[in-house]
Amino acid sequence: MGKTTLAQLVFNDVLVKNQFQLKIWVCVSDPFDEIKIAKAILEVTNRSCSSLTQPQALLQSIEKSISGQKFLLVLDDVWEDDDSKWRPLKACLKNGAPGSRILVTTRKTKVAKIMGTTYIHMLEPLSDSYCWSILSHRALEGRGEADHEILKETGLEIAKKCKGLPLAANIVGGLLHCKASLQEWQDVLDSEIWELEEMRKGFILRCR
């Protein structure tokens, strides 16, 4: 859906950069690993953590390192929705300066709720025309106008199969870039892969 891409745009925005003393990006993913998350935070704060192996010691170090500092922490691709696993980290982050922010990207509404979210921004699927724009940019790069005209109708049908997911359109576009003929594009359109349960649910080529 482009959650990570949107978060990156916020994270790297000049106006955002000027608002915070510390900017920390952590890719959480699945399975949940509290030690990996804690160490990723400490690496950005320039605090040595190589000798720390216990969660409590790592959390205490985080608490000291962000004390009085205004920080932006992005927790990207969060799947863990057990509140008890997040409580210790949330507690140690309360030592930051007023105005500190935590931004979380997730597929699960429950994750947003247990994080204590004050605002949820839901991403909607792209229109078929936007999917085609992404797909064709990759698939038709370097090709002449004649190829555009020949392949466009089939390409639009393939774009619809992407179900509004920008990642899907981008990856399928890369696949089509290697296929020169209309028949090869038609073979992709007619492929049984679109009928898989994961595809129907919109999780095409999910990357964690």
C-alpha positions as CSV (number, residue, x, y, z in Angstrom):
1,M,0.0,0.0,0.0
2,G,3.0,2.3,0.2
3,K,3.1,2.7,4.0
4,T,6.9,2.6,4.2
5,T,7.3,4.9,1.3
6,L,5.0,7.5,2.8
7,A,6.8,7.2,6.2
8,Q,10.1,7.7,4.5
9,L,8.9,10.9,2.8
10,V,7.8,12.2,6.3
11,F,11.1,11.1,7.9
12,N,13.3,12.8,5.3
13,D,11.3,16.0,4.9
14,V,13.4,19.1,5.6
15,L,10.7,20.6,7.9
16,V,10.5,17.4,9.9
17,K,14.2,17.2,10.2
18,N,14.4,20.7,11.7
19,Q,11.9,19.8,14.4
20,F,13.8,16.9,16.1
21,Q,17.2,16.4,17.8
22,L,17.1,12.7,17.2
23,K,15.6,10.8,14.2
24,I,15.4,7.0,14.5
25,W,14.2,4.5,12.0
26,V,13.7,0.9,13.0
27,C,12.4,-1.9,10.7
28,V,10.5,-4.2,13.2
29,S,8.9,-6.9,10.9
30,D,8.0,-10.3,12.1
31,P,9.0,-12.1,14.4
32,F,9.1,-9.5,17.1
33,D,12.6,-9.1,18.5
34,E,12.8,-6.6,21.4
35,I,16.6,-6.8,21.7
36,K,17.1,-6.1,18.0
37,I,14.7,-3.1,18.2
38,A,16.4,-1.7,21.3
39,K,19.9,-2.1,19.8
40,A,18.7,-0.4,16.5
41,I,17.5,2.6,18.6
42,L,20.8,2.8,20.6
43,E,22.9,2.7,17.4
44,V,21.4,6.0,16.3
45,T,21.9,7.6,19.7
46,N,25.6,6.7,19.5
47,R,25.4,4.8,22.7
48,S,27.5,1.6,22.9
49,C,25.3,-1.5,23.3
50,S,27.6,-4.3,22.1
51,S,28.1,-5.6,25.7
52,L,24.4,-5.4,26.6
53,T,22.4,-8.5,26.1
54,Q,19.6,-8.2,28.6
55,P,16.4,-6.4,27.6
56,Q,16.2,-4.4,30.8
57,A,19.8,-3.1,30.5
58,L,19.1,-2.1,26.9
59,L,15.9,-0.2,27.9
60,Q,17.7,1.6,30.7
61,S,20.3,2.7,28.2
62,I,17.7,4.0,25.8
63,E,16.0,5.9,28.6
64,K,19.3,7.7,29.4
65,S,20.2,8.3,25.8
66,I,16.9,10.1,24.9
67,S,16.5,11.9,28.2
68,G,15.5,15.5,27.5
69,Q,15.8,15.1,23.7
70,K,13.1,15.7,21.2
71,F,13.0,12.6,19.0
72,L,11.1,11.1,16.1
73,L,11.0,7.3,16.2
74,V,9.6,5.4,13.2
75,L,8.7,1.8,13.9
76,D,8.2,0.4,10.4
77,D,6.3,-2.8,9.4
78,V,4.9,-3.7,12.9
79,W,3.0,-7.0,13.2
80,E,3.1,-7.8,16.9
81,D,-0.2,-6.9,18.6
82,D,0.5,-8.2,22.1
83,D,0.5,-5.0,24.2
84,S,2.6,-6.6,27.0
85,K,5.5,-6.9,24.6
86,W,5.5,-3.2,23.8
87,R,4.9,-1.8,27.3
88,P,8.5,-1.8,28.5
89,L,9.7,0.0,25.3
90,K,6.9,2.6,25.5
91,A,7.7,3.2,29.2
92,C,11.4,4.0,28.6
93,L,10.5,6.4,25.7
94,K,8.5,8.6,28.0
95,N,11.8,10.3,29.1
96,G,12.0,12.2,25.8
97,A,11.4,15.9,25.5
98,P,7.9,17.3,24.9
99,G,7.0,17.2,21.3
100,S,8.6,13.8,20.6
101,R,6.7,11.6,18.2
102,I,6.5,7.9,17.3
103,L,5.2,7.0,13.9
104,V,4.2,3.3,13.3
105,T,3.4,1.6,10.0
106,T,1.3,-1.5,10.1
107,R,-1.3,-3.6,8.2
108,K,-3.2,-4.3,11.5
109,T,-5.6,-1.8,13.1
110,K,-5.1,-3.6,16.4
111,V,-1.4,-2.6,16.4
112,A,-2.4,1.0,16.0
113,K,-4.7,0.8,18.9
114,I,-2.3,-0.9,21.4
115,M,0.3,1.6,20.5
116,G,-1.9,4.4,21.9
117,T,-2.2,6.1,18.5
118,T,-3.7,9.6,18.5
119,Y,-4.1,9.7,14.7
120,I,-4.5,6.9,12.1
121,H,-3.9,7.6,8.4
122,M,-5.5,4.8,6.4
123,L,-4.0,4.3,2.9
124,E,-6.5,3.5,0.2
125,P,-5.7,1.4,-2.9
126,L,-4.6,3.3,-6.0
127,S,-6.9,3.7,-8.9
128,D,-6.3,1.5,-12.0
129,S,-5.0,4.4,-13.9
130,Y,-2.4,5.2,-11.2
131,C,-1.4,1.5,-11.1
132,W,-0.9,1.6,-14.9
133,S,1.2,4.8,-14.6
134,I,3.6,3.0,-12.2
135,L,3.5,-0.3,-14.1
136,S,4.1,1.3,-17.5
137,H,6.9,3.5,-16.2
138,R,8.9,0.4,-15.5
139,A,7.6,-1.9,-18.2
140,L,7.9,0.5,-21.1
141,E,11.1,2.3,-20.2
142,G,13.2,2.8,-23.3
143,R,10.6,1.5,-25.7
144,G,9.2,3.4,-28.7
145,E,5.8,4.9,-29.1
146,A,4.7,2.0,-31.3
147,D,5.3,-0.5,-28.4
148,H,3.3,1.7,-26.1
149,E,0.3,1.6,-28.4
150,I,0.5,-2.2,-29.0
151,L,0.9,-3.1,-25.3
152,K,-1.2,-0.5,-23.6
153,E,-4.6,-2.3,-23.8
154,T,-3.2,-5.5,-22.3
155,G,-1.1,-3.5,-19.8
156,L,-4.2,-1.7,-18.5
157,E,-5.9,-5.1,-17.9
158,I,-2.8,-6.3,-16.0
159,A,-2.8,-3.1,-14.0
160,K,-6.3,-3.9,-12.8
161,K,-5.1,-7.2,-11.5
162,C,-2.7,-5.4,-9.2
163,K,-5.7,-4.3,-7.1
164,G,-4.5,-0.8,-6.3
165,L,-1.2,-1.9,-4.7
166,P,1.8,0.2,-5.8
167,L,4.3,-2.4,-4.8
168,A,2.5,-5.0,-7.0
169,A,2.4,-2.6,-9.9
170,N,6.1,-1.8,-9.5
171,I,7.2,-5.4,-9.4
172,V,5.0,-6.6,-12.2
173,G,6.2,-3.7,-14.3
174,G,9.8,-4.9,-13.7
175,L,8.7,-8.4,-14.8
176,L,7.1,-7.0,-18.0
177,H,10.1,-5.0,-18.9
178,C,11.8,-8.2,-19.8
179,K,8.9,-9.3,-22.0
180,A,9.0,-7.8,-25.5
181,S,5.9,-9.2,-27.3
182,L,2.2,-8.7,-26.9
183,Q,1.8,-12.5,-26.5
184,E,4.2,-12.5,-23.5
185,W,2.2,-9.7,-21.9
186,Q,-1.0,-11.7,-22.6
187,D,0.5,-14.8,-20.9
188,V,1.1,-12.7,-17.8
189,L,-2.5,-11.5,-17.8
190,D,-3.8,-15.1,-18.3
191,S,-1.4,-16.5,-15.6
192,E,-3.0,-18.6,-12.9
193,I,-1.0,-16.7,-10.3
194,W,-3.7,-14.1,-10.1
195,E,-6.1,-16.7,-8.9
196,L,-4.1,-17.6,-5.8
197,E,-5.8,-16.8,-2.5
198,E,-3.0,-14.4,-1.5
199,M,-3.5,-12.5,-4.7
200,R,-7.3,-12.2,-4.2
201,K,-6.7,-10.8,-0.8
202,G,-4.4,-8.2,-2.2
203,F,-1.1,-9.5,-0.7
204,I,0.6,-9.9,-4.0
205,L,4.3,-10.4,-3.7
206,R,4.3,-9.3,-0.1
207,C,7.8,-8.1,1.0
208,R,8.5,-7.9,4.7
